[in-house]
Amino acid sequence: MDLIPSEAKKIEVEGATVDFFEYIEDGLTCYQFDTSMCGPPDPMVNAMVGLKLLDENSKLVMINHKAPGGLFPKVEA
């Protein structure tokens, strides 16, 4: 099952270890990546890199094999 939307375009993101994709959904720019097949530290590394892309008109979508518990305290604020 492919979880990346068909309209998504692959983009280059400095520091990423997986492919990132960009698309528009409900008026927001969405950045999405999939670390479901990766082990630590790739999910955390890519989440932190992806968060740098965000502004008030965007969101980050992370596909992972489990809830990234270690990430929540880092991004809570």
Buried (B, 14 or more C-beta within 10 A) or exposed (E): EEEBBEEBEEEEBEEBBBBBBBBEEEEEBBBBBBBEEBEEEBBBBBBBBBBEBEEEEEEBBBBBEEEBEEBEEEEEE
